[in-house]
């Protein structure tokens, strides 16, 4: 594309069909899940706490680190989990920009798609592995989000 040509000519940077392209594609499609979740939390933060910290002499960085971020910690975790789950199942953007090269840019959904053409049992097994990883991560985070021990 237009930007890719310039990156290659000027900086000798190639993104298309690389692992970096796969990461960027997954980030691009999953970032809105994180942003929407964190934005909602930021809108719900009571500004009086931040104002109080500023009147007590806290710099903007200290207010962010000691007041704002702790108050939205749950949303940061939830947004991260949503974004991760979306990125884990990403197919379209990844195959478009990174391709499906085994051992280099092939993600699990791309491997499942390829296996469907040749070995349905392998595709089912890969799907179950992907499901198992997702359930394990969510089960691990469940207690943290619900406040259980």
Short mmCIF file of the C-alpha atoms (twelve columns), coordinates in Angstrom:
data_MODEL
# 
_entry.id   MODEL 
# 
loop_
_atom_site.group_PDB 
_atom_site.id 
_atom_site.type_symbol 
_atom_site.label_atom_id 
_atom_site.label_alt_id 
_atom_site.label_comp_id 
_atom_site.label_asym_id 
_atom_site.label_seq_id 
_atom_site.Cartn_x 
_atom_site.Cartn_y 
_atom_site.Cartn_z 
_atom_site.pdbx_PDB_model_num 
ATOM 1   C CA . UNK A 1   0.000   0.000   0.000  1 
ATOM 2   C CA . UNK A 2   0.902   3.664   -0.069 1 
ATOM 3   C CA . UNK A 3   2.134   3.857   3.521  1 
ATOM 4   C CA . UNK A 4   3.858   0.484   3.379  1 
ATOM 5   C CA . UNK A 5   5.862   1.529   0.322  1 
ATOM 6   C CA . UNK A 6   7.084   4.668   2.078  1 
ATOM 7   C CA . UNK A 7   7.996   2.781   5.251  1 
ATOM 8   C CA . UNK A 8   9.989   0.320   3.168  1 
ATOM 9   C CA . UNK A 9   11.729  2.988   1.062  1 
ATOM 10  C CA . UNK A 10  12.525  5.480   3.816  1 
ATOM 11  C CA . UNK A 11  13.093  3.286   6.859  1 
ATOM 12  C CA . UNK A 12  13.531  -0.230  5.435  1 
ATOM 13  C CA . UNK A 13  10.542  -1.361  7.519  1 
ATOM 14  C CA . UNK A 14  8.297   -4.106  6.164  1 
ATOM 15  C CA . UNK A 15  5.072   -4.811  8.005  1 
ATOM 16  C CA . UNK A 16  2.923   -6.833  5.626  1 
ATOM 17  C CA . UNK A 17  3.020   -10.587 6.213  1 
ATOM 18  C CA . UNK A 18  5.131   -10.371 9.367  1 
ATOM 19  C CA . UNK A 19  4.563   -11.246 12.995 1 
ATOM 20  C CA . UNK A 20  4.413   -7.524  13.728 1 
ATOM 21  C CA . UNK A 21  1.534   -7.230  11.253 1 
ATOM 22  C CA . UNK A 22  -0.320  -10.018 13.074 1 
ATOM 23  C CA . UNK A 23  0.137   -8.236  16.407 1 
ATOM 24  C CA . UNK A 24  -0.917  -4.880  14.949 1 
ATOM 25  C CA . UNK A 25  -4.000  -6.426  13.327 1 
ATOM 26  C CA . UNK A 26  -5.085  -8.078  16.570 1 
ATOM 27  C CA . UNK A 27  -4.440  -4.857  18.493 1 
ATOM 28  C CA . UNK A 28  -6.370  -2.786  15.967 1 
ATOM 29  C CA . UNK A 29  -9.515  -4.907  16.183 1 
ATOM 30  C CA . UNK A 30  -9.405  -5.460  19.948 1 
ATOM 31  C CA . UNK A 31  -8.434  -2.002  21.197 1 
ATOM 32  C CA . UNK A 32  -11.996 -0.619  21.015 1 
ATOM 33  C CA . UNK A 33  -13.095 -3.174  23.610 1 
ATOM 34  C CA . UNK A 34  -10.458 -1.869  26.011 1 
ATOM 35  C CA . UNK A 35  -11.074 1.802   25.235 1 
ATOM 36  C CA . UNK A 36  -14.853 1.662   25.668 1 
ATOM 37  C CA . UNK A 37  -14.555 -0.149  28.983 1 
ATOM 38  C CA . UNK A 38  -11.929 2.205   30.398 1 
ATOM 39  C CA . UNK A 39  -13.715 5.294   29.065 1 
ATOM 40  C CA . UNK A 40  -16.893 4.327   30.891 1 
ATOM 41  C CA . UNK A 41  -14.925 3.875   34.103 1 
ATOM 42  C CA . UNK A 42  -13.159 7.210   33.697 1 
ATOM 43  C CA . UNK A 43  -16.499 8.963   33.215 1 
ATOM 44  C CA . UNK A 44  -17.769 7.442   36.450 1 
ATOM 45  C CA . UNK A 45  -14.787 8.541   38.574 1 
ATOM 46  C CA . UNK A 46  -15.780 11.172  41.103 1 
ATOM 47  C CA . UNK A 47  -13.670 14.216  40.179 1 
ATOM 48  C CA . UNK A 48  -13.687 15.412  43.785 1 
ATOM 49  C CA . UNK A 49  -10.992 12.868  44.685 1 
ATOM 50  C CA . UNK A 50  -8.698  14.113  41.955 1 
ATOM 51  C CA . UNK A 51  -9.450  17.739  42.901 1 
ATOM 52  C CA . UNK A 52  -8.635  16.997  46.517 1 
ATOM 53  C CA . UNK A 53  -5.323  15.428  45.559 1 
ATOM 54  C CA . UNK A 54  -4.437  18.463  43.430 1 
ATOM 55  C CA . UNK A 55  -5.314  20.903  46.219 1 
ATOM 56  C CA . UNK A 56  -3.014  18.934  48.499 1 
ATOM 57  C CA . UNK A 57  -0.163  19.551  46.053 1 
ATOM 58  C CA . UNK A 58  -0.130  16.388  43.990 1 
ATOM 59  C CA . UNK A 59  1.224   16.759  40.464 1 
ATOM 60  C CA . UNK A 60  -0.883  15.505  37.522 1 
ATOM 61  C CA . UNK A 61  1.267   12.381  37.294 1 
ATOM 62  C CA . UNK A 62  0.798   11.614  40.975 1 
ATOM 63  C CA . UNK A 63  -2.961  12.185  40.699 1 
ATOM 64  C CA . UNK A 64  -3.094  9.767   37.782 1 
ATOM 65  C CA . UNK A 65  -0.930  7.130   39.480 1 
ATOM 66  C CA . UNK A 66  -2.302  7.375   43.023 1 
ATOM 67  C CA . UNK A 67  -5.965  8.356   42.522 1 
ATOM 68  C CA . UNK A 68  -7.298  7.809   39.006 1 
ATOM 69  C CA . UNK A 69  -5.698  4.493   38.031 1 
ATOM 70  C CA . UNK A 70  -6.498  2.750   41.336 1 
ATOM 71  C CA . UNK A 71  -10.115 3.867   41.029 1 
ATOM 72  C CA . UNK A 72  -10.474 2.282   37.585 1 
ATOM 73  C CA . UNK A 73  -8.338  -0.801  38.251 1 
ATOM 74  C CA . UNK A 74  -11.276 -3.159  37.745 1 
ATOM 75  C CA . UNK A 75  -12.152 -1.585  34.405 1 
ATOM 76  C CA . UNK A 76  -8.529  -1.841  33.287 1 
ATOM 77  C CA . UNK A 77  -8.600  -5.564  34.029 1 
ATOM 78  C CA . UNK A 78  -12.000 -6.110  32.441 1 
ATOM 79  C CA . UNK A 79  -11.059 -4.102  29.363 1 
ATOM 80  C CA . UNK A 80  -7.813  -6.020  29.043 1 
ATOM 81  C CA . UNK A 81  -9.640  -9.345  29.301 1 
ATOM 82  C CA . UNK A 82  -12.209 -8.297  26.689 1 
ATOM 83  C CA . UNK A 83  -9.514  -7.052  24.333 1 
ATOM 84  C CA . UNK A 84  -7.468  -10.209 24.835 1 
ATOM 85  C CA . UNK A 85  -10.476 -12.425 24.142 1 
ATOM 86  C CA . UNK A 86  -11.272 -10.486 20.979 1 
ATOM 87  C CA . UNK A 87  -7.652  -10.627 19.818 1 
ATOM 88  C CA . UNK A 88  -7.449  -14.349 20.558 1 
ATOM 89  C CA . UNK A 89  -10.192 -15.089 18.050 1 
ATOM 90  C CA . UNK A 90  -9.114  -12.550 15.419 1 
ATOM 91  C CA . UNK A 91  -9.273  -13.888 11.891 1 
ATOM 92  C CA . UNK A 92  -10.084 -11.323 9.206  1 
ATOM 93  C CA . UNK A 93  -7.581  -8.545  9.824  1 
ATOM 94  C CA . UNK A 94  -4.830  -11.035 10.603 1 
ATOM 95  C CA . UNK A 95  -5.189  -13.012 7.397  1 
ATOM 96  C CA . UNK A 96  -5.489  -9.789  5.401  1 
ATOM 97  C CA . UNK A 97  -2.390  -8.049  6.730  1 
ATOM 98  C CA . UNK A 98  -0.218  -10.872 8.069  1 
ATOM 99  C CA . UNK A 99  -1.226  -13.874 6.011  1 
ATOM 100 C CA . UNK A 100 -1.223  -17.378 7.370  1 
ATOM 101 C CA . UNK A 101 2.347   -18.641 7.340  1 
ATOM 102 C CA . UNK A 102 2.839   -21.605 9.659  1 
ATOM 103 C CA . UNK A 103 5.368   -20.869 12.377 1 
ATOM 104 C CA . UNK A 104 5.459   -17.163 11.553 1 
ATOM 105 C CA . UNK A 105 2.085   -15.430 11.289 1 
ATOM 106 C CA . UNK A 106 -0.406  -18.257 11.633 1 
ATOM 107 C CA . UNK A 107 -2.656  -17.740 14.632 1 
ATOM 108 C CA . UNK A 108 -4.894  -20.391 16.134 1 
ATOM 109 C CA . UNK A 109 -8.050  -19.256 14.268 1 
ATOM 110 C CA . UNK A 110 -6.094  -19.315 10.995 1 
ATOM 111 C CA . UNK A 111 -4.767  -22.798 11.787 1 
ATOM 112 C CA . UNK A 112 -8.306  -23.966 12.540 1 
ATOM 113 C CA . UNK A 113 -9.514  -22.573 9.222  1 
ATOM 114 C CA . UNK A 114 -6.705  -24.283 7.320  1 
ATOM 115 C CA . UNK A 115 -7.301  -27.578 9.164  1 
ATOM 116 C CA . UNK A 116 -10.987 -27.492 8.220  1 
ATOM 117 C CA . UNK A 117 -9.955  -28.019 4.598  1 
ATOM 118 C CA . UNK A 118 -7.768  -31.046 5.266  1 
ATOM 119 C CA . UNK A 119 -8.457  -32.621 8.664  1 
ATOM 120 C CA . UNK A 120 -11.708 -31.819 10.444 1 
ATOM 121 C CA . UNK A 121 -10.653 -33.713 13.572 1 
ATOM 122 C CA . UNK A 122 -7.521  -31.561 13.880 1 
ATOM 123 C CA . UNK A 123 -9.675  -28.454 13.458 1 
ATOM 124 C CA . UNK A 124 -11.981 -29.617 16.241 1 
ATOM 125 C CA . UNK A 125 -9.014  -30.404 18.491 1 
ATOM 126 C CA . UNK A 126 -7.479  -26.968 17.859 1 
ATOM 127 C CA . UNK A 127 -10.852 -25.364 18.562 1 
ATOM 128 C CA . UNK A 128 -11.101 -27.215 21.848 1 
ATOM 129 C CA . UNK A 129 -7.572  -26.117 22.800 1 
ATOM 130 C CA . UNK A 130 -8.508  -22.504 22.055 1 
ATOM 131 C CA . UNK A 131 -11.684 -22.874 24.080 1 
ATOM 132 C CA . UNK A 132 -9.764  -24.485 26.943 1 
ATOM 133 C CA . UNK A 133 -7.239  -21.657 27.071 1 
ATOM 134 C CA . UNK A 134 -10.035 -19.097 27.113 1 
ATOM 135 C CA . UNK A 135 -11.938 -20.867 29.881 1 
ATOM 136 C CA . UNK A 136 -8.771  -21.333 31.946 1 
ATOM 137 C CA . UNK A 137 -7.888  -17.645 31.749 1 
ATOM 138 C CA . UNK A 138 -11.420 -16.528 32.548 1 
ATOM 139 C CA . UNK A 139 -11.695 -18.992 35.429 1 
ATOM 140 C CA . UNK A 140 -8.388  -17.717 36.804 1 
ATOM 141 C CA . UNK A 141 -9.594  -14.112 36.618 1 
ATOM 142 C CA . UNK A 142 -13.104 -14.888 37.889 1 
ATOM 143 C CA . UNK A 143 -12.205 -14.901 41.577 1 
ATOM 144 C CA . UNK A 144 -10.267 -11.689 41.219 1 
ATOM 145 C CA . UNK A 145 -13.210 -9.877  39.610 1 
ATOM 146 C CA . UNK A 146 -15.846 -11.244 41.941 1 
ATOM 147 C CA . UNK A 147 -13.801 -10.561 45.029 1 
ATOM 148 C CA . UNK A 148 -13.742 -14.204 46.132 1 
ATOM 149 C CA . UNK A 149 -10.710 -15.858 47.628 1 
# 
